[in-house]
Amino acid sequence: MNVSSDCIVSISEANQNFSKVARLVDEKKKVIVMKNNKPRYLIIDFEEYESQRTEEQILDKIADEIFEKNFNAFKRLAE
């Protein structure tokens, strides 16, 4: 995941100025909150989350279809 430095805030800054974090999420779609100089939390726009979730569901469905279609081949490979 590529994240620009203007999308990173410390946990103390997030705690003291959450409205700034919310504005950043509105602008950049995601913010990383650092704790002890390490990425600890990711705050993302809900629409972004829904979009990613939908994509994952589509990929899961495709993977299931491939598995069902080729089950016997996978079974032979596992032996």
PyRosetta script that sets phi, psi and omega in degrees:
from pyrosetta import init, pose_from_sequence

init()
pose = pose_from_sequence("MNVSSDCIVSISEANQNFSKVARLVDEKKKVIVMKNNKPRYLIIDFEEYESQRTEEQILDKIADEIFEKNFNAFKRLAE")
pose.set_psi(1, 123.8)
pose.set_omega(1, 176.0)
pose.set_phi(2, -89.6)
pose.set_psi(2, 127.3)
pose.set_omega(2, -179.6)
pose.set_phi(3, -135.0)
pose.set_psi(3, 131.0)
pose.set_omega(3, 177.9)
pose.set_phi(4, -79.6)
pose.set_psi(4, 157.3)
pose.set_omega(4, -175.6)
pose.set_phi(5, -65.4)
pose.set_psi(5, -20.3)
pose.set_omega(5, 178.4)
pose.set_phi(6, -79.0)
pose.set_psi(6, 0.7)
pose.set_omega(6, 176.3)
pose.set_phi(7, -106.6)
pose.set_psi(7, 16.6)
pose.set_omega(7, -178.5)
pose.set_phi(8, -118.7)
pose.set_psi(8, 130.0)
pose.set_omega(8, 177.5)
pose.set_phi(9, -134.0)
pose.set_psi(9, 154.6)
pose.set_omega(9, 176.5)
pose.set_phi(10, -79.2)
pose.set_psi(10, 159.5)
pose.set_omega(10, 179.6)
pose.set_phi(11, -64.9)
pose.set_psi(11, -35.1)
pose.set_omega(11, 179.0)
pose.set_phi(12, -67.5)
pose.set_psi(12, -38.8)
pose.set_omega(12, 177.0)
pose.set_phi(13, -65.7)
pose.set_psi(13, -41.1)
pose.set_omega(13, 178.5)
pose.set_phi(14, -63.8)
pose.set_psi(14, -39.1)
pose.set_omega(14, 179.8)
pose.set_phi(15, -67.0)
pose.set_psi(15, -40.3)
pose.set_omega(15, -176.6)
pose.set_phi(16, -82.8)
pose.set_psi(16, -24.3)
pose.set_omega(16, -174.1)
pose.set_phi(17, -143.2)
pose.set_psi(17, 64.6)
pose.set_omega(17, -177.0)
pose.set_phi(18, -65.1)
pose.set_psi(18, -28.0)
pose.set_omega(18, 178.6)
pose.set_phi(19, -62.6)
pose.set_psi(19, -33.3)
pose.set_omega(19, 175.6)
pose.set_phi(20, -65.1)
pose.set_psi(20, -42.5)
pose.set_omega(20, 178.9)
pose.set_phi(21, -62.5)
pose.set_psi(21, -43.2)
pose.set_omega(21, 179.0)
pose.set_phi(22, -61.9)
pose.set_psi(22, -41.4)
pose.set_omega(22, 177.3)
pose.set_phi(23, -63.4)
pose.set_psi(23, -41.0)
pose.set_omega(23, 177.9)
pose.set_phi(24, -61.8)
pose.set_psi(24, -41.9)
pose.set_omega(24, 178.5)
pose.set_phi(25, -63.6)
pose.set_psi(25, -40.5)
pose.set_omega(25, 177.0)
pose.set_phi(26, -59.8)
pose.set_psi(26, -41.0)
pose.set_omega(26, -176.8)
pose.set_phi(27, -79.9)
pose.set_psi(27, -47.5)
pose.set_omega(27, -169.1)
pose.set_phi(28, -103.4)
pose.set_psi(28, -9.3)
pose.set_omega(28, 179.1)
pose.set_phi(29, 77.2)
pose.set_psi(29, -13.1)
pose.set_omega(29, 176.1)
pose.set_phi(30, -160.4)
pose.set_psi(30, 149.7)
pose.set_omega(30, 178.4)
pose.set_phi(31, -137.4)
pose.set_psi(31, 137.3)
pose.set_omega(31, 174.2)
pose.set_phi(32, -102.6)
pose.set_psi(32, 130.3)
pose.set_omega(32, 178.1)
pose.set_phi(33, -104.3)
pose.set_psi(33, 123.8)
pose.set_omega(33, -178.1)
pose.set_phi(34, -92.0)
pose.set_psi(34, 140.3)
pose.set_omega(34, 173.5)
pose.set_phi(35, -132.4)
pose.set_psi(35, 125.3)
pose.set_omega(35, -176.1)
pose.set_phi(36, 55.5)
pose.set_psi(36, 42.0)
pose.set_omega(36, 178.2)
pose.set_phi(37, 62.1)
pose.set_psi(37, 24.0)
pose.set_omega(37, 176.9)
pose.set_phi(38, -130.2)
pose.set_psi(38, 145.2)
pose.set_omega(38, 175.5)
pose.set_phi(39, -62.2)
pose.set_psi(39, 126.3)
pose.set_omega(39, -176.2)
pose.set_phi(40, -121.5)
pose.set_psi(40, -39.5)
pose.set_omega(40, -176.0)
pose.set_phi(41, -131.8)
pose.set_psi(41, 149.0)
pose.set_omega(41, 175.4)
pose.set_phi(42, -123.0)
pose.set_psi(42, 123.7)
pose.set_omega(42, 176.5)
pose.set_phi(43, -111.0)
pose.set_psi(43, 120.6)
pose.set_omega(43, -178.5)
pose.set_phi(44, -123.2)
pose.set_psi(44, 155.6)
pose.set_omega(44, 175.6)
pose.set_phi(45, -61.8)
pose.set_psi(45, 137.6)
pose.set_omega(45, -175.2)
pose.set_phi(46, -62.5)
pose.set_psi(46, -38.2)
pose.set_omega(46, 178.2)
pose.set_phi(47, -63.6)
pose.set_psi(47, -37.0)
pose.set_omega(47, 176.0)
pose.set_phi(48, -63.3)
pose.set_psi(48, -42.9)
pose.set_omega(48, 177.8)
pose.set_phi(49, -60.5)
pose.set_psi(49, -48.5)
pose.set_omega(49, -179.9)
pose.set_phi(50, -59.6)
pose.set_psi(50, -41.7)
pose.set_omega(50, -179.9)
pose.set_phi(51, -62.7)
pose.set_psi(51, -46.4)
pose.set_omega(51, 179.1)
pose.set_phi(52, -63.2)
pose.set_psi(52, -39.7)
pose.set_omega(52, -179.6)
pose.set_phi(53, -65.0)
pose.set_psi(53, -41.4)
pose.set_omega(53, 178.6)
pose.set_phi(54, -62.7)
pose.set_psi(54, -43.5)
pose.set_omega(54, 178.1)
pose.set_phi(55, -60.5)
pose.set_psi(55, -42.3)
pose.set_omega(55, 179.3)
pose.set_phi(56, -64.0)
pose.set_psi(56, -39.1)
pose.set_omega(56, 179.0)
pose.set_phi(57, -65.1)
pose.set_psi(57, -39.8)
pose.set_omega(57, 178.0)
pose.set_phi(58, -63.1)
pose.set_psi(58, -45.7)
pose.set_omega(58, 178.7)
pose.set_phi(59, -63.1)
pose.set_psi(59, -39.9)
pose.set_omega(59, 177.3)
pose.set_phi(60, -61.8)
pose.set_psi(60, -41.4)
pose.set_omega(60, 179.3)
pose.set_phi(61, -63.6)
pose.set_psi(61, -43.6)
pose.set_omega(61, 178.6)
pose.set_phi(62, -62.6)
pose.set_psi(62, -44.1)
pose.set_omega(62, 179.4)
pose.set_phi(63, -61.5)
pose.set_psi(63, -41.9)
pose.set_omega(63, 178.1)
pose.set_phi(64, -61.8)
pose.set_psi(64, -42.5)
pose.set_omega(64, 179.6)
pose.set_phi(65, -63.3)
pose.set_psi(65, -42.4)
pose.set_omega(65, 178.1)
pose.set_phi(66, -63.0)
pose.set_psi(66, -43.6)
pose.set_omega(66, -179.7)
pose.set_phi(67, -62.6)
pose.set_psi(67, -47.3)
pose.set_omega(67, -179.9)
pose.set_phi(68, -62.2)
pose.set_psi(68, -42.4)
pose.set_omega(68, -178.1)
pose.set_phi(69, -65.1)
pose.set_psi(69, -33.1)
pose.set_omega(69, -174.7)
pose.set_phi(70, -115.1)
pose.set_psi(70, 24.8)
pose.set_omega(70, -175.6)
pose.set_phi(71, -54.6)
pose.set_psi(71, -46.6)
pose.set_omega(71, -177.3)
pose.set_phi(72, -62.5)
pose.set_psi(72, -39.8)
pose.set_omega(72, 178.7)
pose.set_phi(73, -64.5)
pose.set_psi(73, -43.0)
pose.set_omega(73, 178.3)
pose.set_phi(74, -64.0)
pose.set_psi(74, -38.4)
pose.set_omega(74, 179.7)
pose.set_phi(75, -63.3)
pose.set_psi(75, -43.2)
pose.set_omega(75, 178.2)
pose.set_phi(76, -65.3)
pose.set_psi(76, -37.7)
pose.set_omega(76, 178.8)
pose.set_phi(77, -65.7)
pose.set_psi(77, -31.4)
pose.set_omega(77, -177.7)
pose.set_phi(78, -75.4)
pose.set_psi(78, -18.6)
pose.set_omega(78, -177.0)
pose.set_phi(79, -76.8)
pose.dump_pdb("model.pdb")
